[in-house]
Amino acid sequence: EVLRTRAAKALGTLITLTPRIDPLIAELVTGSKTSDAGVRNAMLKALYEVVSKAGVNMNEISRNSILGLMDTDANDGDDAMTMTNARLLGALVKVLPDDAATNLIK
């Protein structure tokens, strides 16, 4: 868990050096669909780092794929997963257009 968390933070640092983040987001969303809760949580943490550091560079498809992923994880009863999803949602709301963020919050 510690190694995965450090890797996610390092990815957040490295992502600021590249202008195209959409392929990475697609890869992380795909990797998050695993049945292994530890890997899924690590992928969501990495998504949080990417979105919080470089989310303004992502396109509509990436935003929608993250929202879709969070909708499928909403039924998961794991507290760690719920907190990671909440952090990811907060980071995503910061980079969404105002009308989309308002609708999502409502």
Protein Blocks (a to p, Z undefined) as FASTA:
>chain_A
ZZmmmmmmmmmmmmmmpfblklmmmmmmmmmmpfblklmmmmmmmmmmmmmmmmmmpcfk
lmmmmmmmmmmmmmpcbfklmmmmmmmmmmmmmmpcfklmmmmmZZ
